[in-house]
Amino acid sequence: MQFKLVILGVVLLVVGLAAYSSIPNVHRTPVLTTQSIMAENLSIIAGSSVTVPRNITILQGKQNELRVNITVTAQSGEPATLRFHIFLRNNSTSCSTTQPKSFLVSQNASLLVPMNGTGTYCFIFDNLDYPTSKTAFISVFLDTRSEQVLVAKDGGANTAGLGLGAFGVLVLLYGATRKTVIPWE
């Protein structure tokens, strides 16, 4: 047995295994979850508004966003304009508020509305200022974005650590199987 090679093999094995076990490799995967909230075709009479309440549950700690697609046409089938409001209903039973998120929708619109609370949301289609009746098709989806984090030992440093440990085992075995040379013999 050659003592120097055995010690060198043990040191290489320990350093390789320490490198493998102590260096994490972090994988971050974006996750998008989509939930359909509503898809409706509504008739809005001239000088009136239509209110549609919907319960929406958001996931805390994640990025929640409503994706709203609206197509507005006049009764004749021509493109039309409509005011659209959306807001979280307060504790009252009616959909009235002083601070809605308002959008002017002309023909086709795709809106992204950030969400920050769970509850009943009011979707109001406001045709009060317009003298013609309209039809609005709306589809609403709740998009929830998050990130999945996975810690693994599959990186380049981990592979190098395993390689160094395997090389250490080979040196250890080689040193253990070699005959010791005594210089005075």
SVG drawing of the C-alpha trace seen along z (x, -y; Angstrom):
<svg xmlns="http://www.w3.org/2000/svg" viewBox="-83 -61 102 67">
<polyline fill="none" stroke="black" stroke-width="0.4" points="0.0,0.0 1.3,-3.4 0.3,-5.8 0.6,-9.0 -1.7,-7.8 -4.3,-6.6 -4.3,-10.0 -4.5,-11.8 -7.4,-9.6 -9.3,-10.2 -8.8,-13.9 -10.0,-14.0 -13.0,-11.8 -14.0,-14.1 -13.6,-17.3 -15.6,-15.9 -18.5,-14.7 -18.5,-18.0 -18.7,-19.9 -21.5,-17.7 -23.6,-18.0 -23.0,-21.7 -23.6,-23.4 -27.3,-23.6 -28.6,-24.1 -31.9,-26.1 -34.4,-25.6 -37.1,-28.3 -40.1,-27.5 -42.8,-30.1 -46.4,-28.7 -49.5,-30.3 -52.9,-29.1 -56.0,-30.4 -59.5,-30.2 -62.6,-31.2 -64.8,-33.7 -67.4,-34.4 -68.4,-34.4 -71.6,-36.3 -73.4,-38.1 -75.3,-41.1 -77.8,-43.5 -77.4,-47.1 -80.4,-49.4 -79.7,-53.0 -79.4,-55.3 -79.0,-52.4 -76.4,-50.2 -76.1,-46.5 -74.4,-45.2 -73.0,-41.7 -71.6,-40.6 -69.1,-37.7 -67.4,-36.1 -63.6,-35.9 -61.2,-34.2 -57.5,-35.1 -54.5,-33.3 -52.5,-35.4 -48.8,-35.8 -49.1,-35.3 -49.6,-37.8 -53.3,-37.8 -54.7,-39.6 -58.0,-39.6 -57.8,-39.3 -61.0,-40.9 -61.9,-40.6 -64.9,-42.8 -66.5,-43.1 -69.1,-45.9 -71.4,-46.3 -74.4,-48.4 -77.8,-46.7 -77.0,-47.1 -73.8,-45.1 -71.5,-48.1 -68.6,-48.7 -69.7,-50.8 -68.3,-52.4 -69.2,-51.6 -67.9,-52.6 -66.9,-49.6 -66.3,-49.7 -64.9,-47.0 -64.4,-47.1 -64.5,-45.1 -68.0,-45.4 -68.0,-46.7 -70.0,-45.1 -73.3,-46.5 -75.5,-44.4 -75.5,-46.9 -72.7,-47.4 -72.1,-51.1 -68.8,-52.7 -67.0,-56.0 -63.7,-54.6 -64.2,-52.0 -61.6,-51.1 -63.1,-52.6 -62.3,-51.9 -63.7,-53.2 -64.2,-50.3 -64.4,-50.9 -65.3,-47.9 -62.8,-45.3 -60.7,-45.6 -58.4,-43.3 -57.9,-44.6 -55.5,-43.5 -56.7,-44.4 -54.5,-43.7 -56.4,-42.0 -55.6,-42.4 -58.6,-41.1 -61.0,-38.2 -64.8,-39.0 -67.6,-40.0 -66.5,-42.1 -69.0,-44.2 -68.7,-44.4 -70.8,-47.4 -71.5,-48.1 -72.4,-51.8 -74.5,-53.0 -76.0,-56.0 -74.4,-58.6 -75.1,-56.9 -78.4,-57.1 -78.2,-53.6 -78.6,-50.1 -75.6,-47.9 -74.5,-44.3 -71.4,-43.4 -69.7,-40.0 -67.4,-39.6 -65.0,-36.9 -63.1,-37.1 -60.3,-35.0 -58.3,-35.1 -54.6,-34.6 -52.5,-33.6 -48.7,-33.7 -46.3,-32.1 -42.9,-30.5 -42.1,-27.0 -38.7,-26.7 -36.9,-23.3 -33.5,-22.9 -31.6,-20.0 -28.0,-18.6 -27.8,-18.4 -25.6,-21.4 -22.1,-21.5 -20.4,-22.0 -22.3,-18.9 -21.1,-16.8 -17.5,-18.1 -17.7,-17.2 -18.9,-13.6 -16.1,-13.3 -13.5,-14.5 -14.9,-12.0 -14.8,-9.1 -11.2,-10.1 -10.4,-10.1 -11.8,-6.6 -9.6,-5.4 -6.5,-7.0 -7.4,-5.5 -7.8,-2.0 -4.6,-2.3 -2.7,-3.4 -4.2,-0.6 -3.3,2.1 0.3,1.0 3.1,2.6 5.0,0.3 8.6,-0.3 11.1,-0.2 14.2,-2.0 16.8,-0.1 15.7,3.3"/>
</svg>
